[in-house]
Amino acid sequence: MTFWKTVLYIAMFYELAGGKDFRSGNTLLKEIFIVLIPNGVWIVLPLMCMVDMWKKLSTVTNTSGSASRKIE
């Protein structure tokens, strides 16, 4: 949920959504340090967690627990 909330939050403040008015005075350097880096952390870390959990959820263990196979 954190990943998608942050993606929508960032998308809301870009030109496609008409949010450029809120950030019109920012230079590129300010934009990177004030908007992209702090919000990027909240996109990258949850994405890494989702990928790791997906790998764990997509494997099935045998009833004996000795073998695992990937669901396709």
Secondary structure by P-SEA (a helix, b strand, c coil): caaaaaaaaaaaaccccccccccccccaaaaaacccaaaaaacaaaaaaaaaaaaaaaccccccccbbbbcc
